[in-house]
Amino acid sequence: MPQLGRVASLRPYLIWFGIAVLLTLAAIRGMAWLRAHPEHNPGARFELAHRQGWATHGKLAALVEDDAGCFAAFDRAGAGYLRRPPMGEGACLATQRMLLTGNRFVPTMRPANAAPGCAVTAAMVLWTRDVVQPLARKYFGQRVVGIENLGAYNCRRIAGRPAQSEHSTANAIDISAFTLADGTRISLIDDWDDDDVRREFLHAVRDGSCGLFSTVLSPDYNEAHANHFHLDMAARTAGWTICR
């Protein structure tokens, strides 16, 4: 009986020891899984080659305040680019302006001198690879070779609000049209509401952009966006995003 009593008194400790061992093994396996899937690991360095994952948007948003880290990601990827001089001052100071050279990562931009910020450009690389091109192949059986934009830098406030626009630091870009390999042009102003495959493509691009960019505004948002997608990498508390 004394022996049984000792075993009974040790039972809670053995149970807790077993739980601790299981938790430790789970943590080890979890860390190994995160190392194998850096796109889901908030602590892993951002790389342009990584697939999109749970941590992707947070990493992109963090690059807005990390000029050196952002440009280093392009350097590691072997991406050719021209870093443009800082523009503006105060709330309108843009320090990350850049132009990609060639069309390896993003189709030819028209006009070519928009020079969005590095964080937005990084998001556009993933957007082109994971959203635009797969949808172009799905709906048209070909690639997008050109993207038209309405600009990136514009020192101004958000219309009707006291807050400064993300365009004030080139942390945004407005996309107005896409050109396919066969020369077909798909524009938001002409094709957003048409009852055909172009409309389906544009709506799918909008939906696929949500969660990658911090803000995605389309013609469904208001009349001011009737002719373009507004895409930005605004850094917000808790990482929440807007998609309309």
ZAFIMI-506553 format. One record per residue (C-alpha): residue number from 0; residue in one letter; chain; x negated, y negated, z negated. Coordinates in Angstrom, 1 decimal. Layout:
residues N
+-------+-------+-------+--------+--------+--------+
! lumlo ! torti ! kolza !      x !      y !      z !
+-------+-------+-------+--------+--------+--------+
!   NUM !     A !     A !      X !      Y !      Z !
...
+-------+-------+-------+--------+--------+--------+
This chain:
residues 244
+-------+-------+-------+--------+--------+--------+
! lumlo ! torti ! kolza !      x !      y !      z !
+-------+-------+-------+--------+--------+--------+
!     0 !     M !     A !    0.0 !    0.0 !    0.0 !
!     1 !     P !     A !   -2.8 !   -2.5 !   -0.7 !
!     2 !     Q !     A !   -4.2 !   -1.8 !    2.8 !
!     3 !     L !     A !   -0.8 !   -2.5 !    4.4 !
!     4 !     G !     A !   -0.5 !   -5.7 !    2.4 !
!     5 !     R !     A !   -3.9 !   -6.9 !    3.7 !
!     6 !     V !     A !   -2.9 !   -6.1 !    7.3 !
!     7 !     A !     A !    0.4 !   -8.0 !    6.8 !
!     8 !     S !     A !   -1.4 !  -11.0 !    5.5 !
!     9 !     L !     A !   -3.8 !  -11.0 !    8.4 !
!    10 !     R !     A !   -1.0 !  -10.7 !   11.0 !
!    11 !     P !     A !   -0.3 !  -14.4 !   11.4 !
!    12 !     Y !     A !   -4.0 !  -15.1 !   11.9 !
!    13 !     L !     A !   -4.3 !  -12.4 !   14.5 !
!    14 !     I !     A !   -1.3 !  -13.8 !   16.4 !
!    15 !     W !     A !   -2.7 !  -17.3 !   16.4 !
!    16 !     F !     A !   -6.1 !  -15.9 !   17.5 !
!    17 !     G !     A !   -4.5 !  -14.1 !   20.4 !
!    18 !     I !     A !   -2.6 !  -17.2 !   21.4 !
!    19 !     A !     A !   -5.9 !  -19.2 !   21.3 !
!    20 !     V !     A !   -7.7 !  -16.6 !   23.5 !
!    21 !     L !     A !   -4.8 !  -16.7 !   26.0 !
!    22 !     L !     A !   -4.8 !  -20.5 !   26.1 !
!    23 !     T !     A !   -8.6 !  -20.6 !   26.6 !
!    24 !     L !     A !   -8.4 !  -18.1 !   29.5 !
!    25 !     A !     A !   -5.6 !  -20.2 !   31.0 !
!    26 !     A !     A !   -7.6 !  -23.4 !   30.7 !
!    27 !     I !     A !  -10.6 !  -21.7 !   32.3 !
!    28 !     R !     A !   -8.5 !  -20.4 !   35.2 !
!    29 !     G !     A !   -6.8 !  -23.8 !   35.5 !
!    30 !     M !     A !  -10.2 !  -25.6 !   35.7 !
!    31 !     A !     A !  -11.4 !  -23.2 !   38.3 !
!    32 !     W !     A !   -8.3 !  -23.7 !   40.4 !
!    33 !     L !     A !   -8.7 !  -27.5 !   40.2 !
!    34 !     R !     A !  -12.3 !  -27.2 !   41.4 !
!    35 !     A !     A !  -11.1 !  -25.1 !   44.4 !
!    36 !     H !     A !   -8.3 !  -27.6 !   45.0 !
!    37 !     P !     A !   -9.8 !  -31.1 !   44.6 !
!    38 !     E !     A !   -6.8 !  -32.7 !   46.3 !
!    39 !     H !     A !   -4.8 !  -31.9 !   43.1 !
!    40 !     N !     A !   -7.5 !  -32.9 !   40.7 !
!    41 !     P !     A !   -7.4 !  -36.5 !   39.5 !
!    42 !     G !     A !  -11.0 !  -36.3 !   38.3 !
!    43 !     A !     A !  -12.4 !  -35.2 !   41.6 !
!    44 !     R !     A !  -13.9 !  -37.7 !   43.9 !
!    45 !     F !     A !  -11.8 !  -38.8 !   46.9 !
!    46 !     E !     A !  -12.8 !  -37.4 !   50.2 !
!    47 !     L !     A !  -11.3 !  -38.2 !   53.6 !
!    48 !     A !     A !  -11.5 !  -34.5 !   54.5 !
!    49 !     H !     A !   -9.4 !  -33.4 !   51.6 !
!    50 !     R !     A !   -5.8 !  -32.3 !   52.2 !
!    51 !     Q !     A !   -3.1 !  -34.3 !   50.6 !
!    52 !     G !     A !   -2.2 !  -33.2 !   47.0 !
!    53 !     W !     A !   -0.7 !  -34.2 !   43.7 !
!    54 !     A !     A !   -3.6 !  -36.6 !   43.0 !
!    55 !     T !     A !   -4.1 !  -38.1 !   46.5 !
!    56 !     H !     A !   -1.9 !  -41.2 !   46.0 !
!    57 !     G !     A !   -3.5 !  -42.1 !   42.7 !
!    58 !     K !     A !   -7.0 !  -41.8 !   44.1 !
!    59 !     L !     A !   -6.1 !  -44.0 !   47.1 !
!    60 !     A !     A !   -4.5 !  -46.6 !   44.8 !
!    61 !     A !     A !   -7.7 !  -46.6 !   42.6 !
!    62 !     L !     A !   -9.8 !  -47.4 !   45.7 !
!    63 !     V !     A !   -8.1 !  -50.8 !   45.9 !
!    64 !     E !     A !  -10.2 !  -52.0 !   43.0 !
!    65 !     D !     A !  -13.3 !  -50.0 !   43.9 !
!    66 !     D !     A !  -14.9 !  -51.5 !   47.0 !
!    67 !     A !     A !  -18.2 !  -49.5 !   46.7 !
!    68 !     G !     A !  -16.4 !  -46.2 !   46.1 !
!    69 !     C !     A !  -14.0 !  -46.7 !   49.0 !
!    70 !     F !     A !  -16.7 !  -47.5 !   51.6 !
!    71 !     A !     A !  -18.8 !  -44.7 !   50.2 !
!    72 !     A !     A !  -16.0 !  -42.2 !   51.1 !
!    73 !     F !     A !  -16.2 !  -43.4 !   54.7 !
!    74 !     D !     A !  -20.0 !  -43.1 !   54.7 !
!    75 !     R !     A !  -19.8 !  -39.5 !   53.4 !
!    76 !     A !     A !  -17.3 !  -38.6 !   56.1 !
!    77 !     G !     A !  -19.6 !  -40.0 !   58.8 !
!    78 !     A !     A !  -16.9 !  -42.5 !   59.9 !
!    79 !     G !     A !  -18.1 !  -45.4 !   62.0 !
!    80 !     Y !     A !  -16.8 !  -48.8 !   60.8 !
!    81 !     L !     A !  -17.6 !  -52.5 !   60.6 !
!    82 !     R !     A !  -17.2 !  -54.2 !   57.3 !
!    83 !     R !     A !  -15.8 !  -57.6 !   57.8 !
!    84 !     P !     A !  -16.8 !  -60.6 !   55.6 !
!    85 !     P !     A !  -14.5 !  -61.5 !   52.6 !
!    86 !     M !     A !  -11.7 !  -63.8 !   53.4 !
!    87 !     G !     A !   -9.7 !  -66.2 !   51.3 !
!    88 !     E !     A !  -10.0 !  -67.0 !   47.6 !
!    89 !     G !     A !   -8.1 !  -66.5 !   44.3 !
!    90 !     A !     A !   -4.9 !  -64.4 !   44.8 !
!    91 !     C !     A !   -5.7 !  -64.3 !   48.6 !
!    92 !     L !     A !   -9.3 !  -63.0 !   48.3 !
!    93 !     A !     A !   -9.7 !  -60.0 !   50.6 !
!    94 !     T !     A !  -13.0 !  -58.1 !   50.1 !
!    95 !     Q !     A !  -12.3 !  -54.7 !   51.7 !
!    96 !     R !     A !  -11.5 !  -55.7 !   55.2 !
!    97 !     M !     A !  -12.9 !  -53.2 !   57.8 !
!    98 !     L !     A !  -12.6 !  -52.0 !   61.4 !
!    99 !     L !     A !  -13.0 !  -48.4 !   62.3 !
!   100 !     T !     A !  -15.1 !  -47.9 !   65.4 !
!   101 !     G !     A !  -13.9 !  -45.3 !   67.9 !
!   102 !     N !     A !  -10.7 !  -43.3 !   67.5 !
!   103 !     R !     A !  -12.0 !  -40.2 !   65.7 !
!   104 !     F !     A !   -9.9 !  -40.9 !   62.5 !
!   105 !     V !     A !   -7.2 !  -43.3 !   63.7 !
!   106 !     P !     A !   -5.9 !  -43.8 !   67.2 !
!   107 !     T !     A !   -6.9 !  -47.0 !   69.0 !
!   108 !     M !     A !   -5.4 !  -50.0 !   67.2 !
!   109 !     R !     A !   -3.8 !  -52.8 !   69.2 !
!   110 !     P !     A !   -4.8 !  -55.5 !   68.6 !
!   111 !     A !     A !   -8.1 !  -54.2 !   67.4 !
!   112 !     N !     A !   -9.0 !  -57.0 !   64.9 !
!   113 !     A !     A !   -6.4 !  -56.4 !   62.2 !
!   114 !     A !     A !   -9.0 !  -55.3 !   59.7 !
!   115 !     P !     A !   -6.9 !  -53.9 !   56.8 !
!   116 !     G !     A !   -8.5 !  -53.2 !   53.5 !
!   117 !     C !     A !  -10.6 !  -50.1 !   52.9 !
!   118 !     A !     A !   -8.0 !  -48.4 !   50.7 !
!   119 !     V !     A !   -5.2 !  -48.9 !   53.3 !
!   120 !     T !     A !   -7.5 !  -47.7 !   56.0 !
!   121 !     A !     A !   -8.3 !  -44.5 !   54.0 !
!   122 !     A !     A !   -4.5 !  -43.9 !   53.7 !
!   123 !     M !     A !   -4.1 !  -44.5 !   57.4 !
!   124 !     V !     A !   -6.7 !  -41.8 !   58.1 !
!   125 !     L !     A !   -4.7 !  -39.3 !   56.1 !
!   126 !     W !     A !   -1.4 !  -40.6 !   57.5 !
!   127 !     T !     A !   -2.6 !  -40.2 !   61.1 !
!   128 !     R !     A !   -3.9 !  -36.7 !   60.5 !
!   129 !     D !     A !   -1.1 !  -35.3 !   58.3 !
!   130 !     V !     A !    2.0 !  -37.3 !   59.4 !
!   131 !     V !     A !    1.7 !  -39.1 !   62.8 !
!   132 !     Q !     A !   -0.1 !  -36.5 !   64.9 !
!   133 !     P !     A !    1.7 !  -33.4 !   63.7 !
!   134 !     L !     A !    5.1 !  -35.2 !   64.3 !
!   135 !     A !     A !    4.0 !  -36.3 !   67.7 !
!   136 !     R !     A !    3.1 !  -32.8 !   68.6 !
!   137 !     K !     A !    6.4 !  -31.5 !   67.2 !
!   138 !     Y !     A !    8.6 !  -34.0 !   69.0 !
!   139 !     F !     A !    6.7 !  -34.7 !   72.2 !
!   140 !     G !     A !    4.1 !  -32.0 !   72.5 !
!   141 !     Q !     A !    1.2 !  -34.5 !   72.7 !
!   142 !     R !     A !   -0.9 !  -36.8 !   70.7 !
!   143 !     V !     A !   -0.6 !  -40.4 !   69.7 !
!   144 !     V !     A !   -3.5 !  -42.3 !   71.3 !
!   145 !     G !     A !   -2.6 !  -45.9 !   70.4 !
!   146 !     I !     A !   -0.9 !  -47.7 !   67.4 !
!   147 !     E !     A !    0.3 !  -51.3 !   67.7 !
!   148 !     N !     A !    0.2 !  -53.5 !   64.6 !
!   149 !     L !     A !    1.4 !  -56.9 !   63.6 !
!   150 !     G !     A !   -1.6 !  -57.7 !   61.4 !
!   151 !     A !     A !   -2.9 !  -57.0 !   57.9 !
!   152 !     Y !     A !   -4.1 !  -60.2 !   56.3 !
!   153 !     N !     A !   -1.7 !  -63.0 !   55.6 !
!   154 !     C !     A !   -2.0 !  -65.2 !   52.5 !
!   155 !     R !     A !    1.6 !  -65.5 !   51.4 !
!   156 !     R !     A !    4.2 !  -64.6 !   48.8 !
!   157 !     I !     A !    6.9 !  -61.9 !   49.3 !
!   158 !     A !     A !    9.9 !  -63.5 !   51.0 !
!   159 !     G !     A !   12.4 !  -64.6 !   48.4 !
!   160 !     R !     A !   10.2 !  -63.6 !   45.4 !
!   161 !     P !     A !    7.4 !  -65.3 !   43.4 !
!   162 !     A !     A !    5.1 !  -62.3 !   43.7 !
!   163 !     Q !     A !    2.1 !  -62.4 !   46.1 !
!   164 !     S !     A !    2.4 !  -60.1 !   49.1 !
!   165 !     E !     A !   -0.1 !  -57.2 !   49.4 !
!   166 !     H !     A !   -1.0 !  -58.8 !   52.8 !
!   167 !     S !     A !   -2.7 !  -61.6 !   50.8 !
!   168 !     T !     A !   -5.6 !  -59.3 !   50.2 !
!   169 !     A !     A !   -5.3 !  -57.2 !   53.4 !
!   170 !     N !     A !   -4.0 !  -54.4 !   51.2 !
!   171 !     A !     A !   -1.2 !  -53.8 !   53.8 !
!   172 !     I !     A !   -0.6 !  -53.3 !   57.5 !
!   173 !     D !     A !    2.5 !  -53.7 !   59.7 !
!   174 !     I !     A !    2.9 !  -51.0 !   62.3 !
!   175 !     S !     A !    5.2 !  -51.8 !   65.3 !
!   176 !     A !     A !    4.7 !  -49.1 !   67.9 !
!   177 !     F !     A !    3.0 !  -45.9 !   69.0 !
!   178 !     T !     A !    1.7 !  -44.9 !   72.4 !
!   179 !     L !     A !    1.5 !  -41.2 !   73.5 !
!   180 !     A !     A !   -1.1 !  -39.6 !   75.6 !
!   181 !     D !     A !    1.1 !  -39.8 !   78.7 !
!   182 !     G !     A !    1.6 !  -43.5 !   78.3 !
!   183 !     T !     A !    5.0 !  -43.4 !   76.6 !
!   184 !     R !     A !    5.5 !  -46.2 !   74.2 !
!   185 !     I !     A !    7.7 !  -45.8 !   71.1 !
!   186 !     S !     A !    8.6 !  -49.0 !   69.3 !
!   187 !     L !     A !   10.6 !  -49.7 !   66.2 !
!   188 !     I !     A !   12.4 !  -52.6 !   67.7 !
!   189 !     D !     A !   13.6 !  -50.6 !   70.7 !
!   190 !     D !     A !   13.9 !  -47.1 !   69.5 !
!   191 !     W !     A !   14.7 !  -47.0 !   65.7 !
!   192 !     D !     A !   18.5 !  -46.8 !   66.3 !
!   193 !     D !     A !   18.5 !  -44.9 !   69.7 !
!   194 !     D !     A !   20.2 !  -41.5 !   69.6 !
!   195 !     D !     A !   17.3 !  -39.6 !   71.0 !
!   196 !     V !     A !   14.0 !  -37.9 !   70.1 !
!   197 !     R !     A !   12.2 !  -41.2 !   69.7 !
!   198 !     R !     A !   14.5 !  -42.2 !   66.9 !
!   199 !     E !     A !   13.9 !  -38.8 !   65.2 !
!   200 !     F !     A !   10.2 !  -39.2 !   65.5 !
!   201 !     L !     A !   10.2 !  -42.7 !   64.0 !
!   202 !     H !     A !   12.4 !  -41.7 !   61.1 !
!   203 !     A !     A !   10.3 !  -38.6 !   60.4 !
!   204 !     V !     A !    7.2 !  -40.8 !   60.4 !
!   205 !     R !     A !    8.8 !  -43.1 !   57.9 !
!   206 !     D !     A !    9.8 !  -40.2 !   55.6 !
!   207 !     G !     A !    6.4 !  -38.5 !   55.9 !
!   208 !     S !     A !    4.7 !  -41.8 !   54.8 !
!   209 !     C !     A !    6.5 !  -41.9 !   51.5 !
!   210 !     G !     A !    4.3 !  -40.9 !   48.6 !
!   211 !     L !     A !    1.1 !  -41.4 !   50.6 !
!   212 !     F !     A !    1.4 !  -45.2 !   50.6 !
!   213 !     S !     A !    2.5 !  -47.1 !   47.6 !
!   214 !     T !     A !    5.1 !  -49.0 !   49.7 !
!   215 !     V !     A !    6.8 !  -48.0 !   52.9 !
!   216 !     L !     A !    9.4 !  -50.4 !   54.3 !
!   217 !     S !     A !   11.3 !  -49.8 !   57.5 !
!   218 !     P !     A !   14.1 !  -51.3 !   59.6 !
!   219 !     D !     A !   16.5 !  -49.6 !   57.1 !
!   220 !     Y !     A !   15.2 !  -52.0 !   54.4 !
!   221 !     N !     A !   16.1 !  -55.4 !   55.8 !
!   222 !     E !     A !   16.2 !  -57.5 !   59.0 !
!   223 !     A !     A !   12.7 !  -58.8 !   58.3 !
!   224 !     H !     A !   11.4 !  -55.3 !   59.0 !
!   225 !     A !     A !   13.5 !  -54.6 !   62.0 !
!   226 !     N !     A !   10.4 !  -54.3 !   64.2 !
!   227 !     H !     A !    7.8 !  -52.7 !   62.0 !
!   228 !     F !     A !    6.8 !  -50.4 !   59.2 !
!   229 !     H !     A !    5.2 !  -52.2 !   56.2 !
!   230 !     L !     A !    2.6 !  -49.9 !   54.7 !
!   231 !     D !     A !    0.6 !  -50.9 !   51.6 !
!   232 !     M !     A !   -1.5 !  -49.5 !   48.8 !
!   233 !     A !     A !   -0.2 !  -51.6 !   45.9 !
!   234 !     A !     A !   -1.6 !  -50.4 !   42.5 !
!   235 !     R !     A !    1.5 !  -50.1 !   40.2 !
!   236 !     T !     A !    1.9 !  -49.0 !   36.6 !
!   237 !     A !     A !    2.4 !  -45.2 !   36.4 !
!   238 !     G !     A !    1.8 !  -44.9 !   40.1 !
!   239 !     W !     A !    5.4 !  -45.3 !   41.3 !
!   240 !     T !     A !    6.1 !  -45.8 !   44.9 !
!   241 !     I !     A !    8.7 !  -47.5 !   47.1 !
!   242 !     C !     A !   10.1 !  -46.0 !   50.3 !
!   243 !     R !     A !   13.0 !  -47.6 !   52.1 !
+-------+-------+-------+--------+--------+--------+
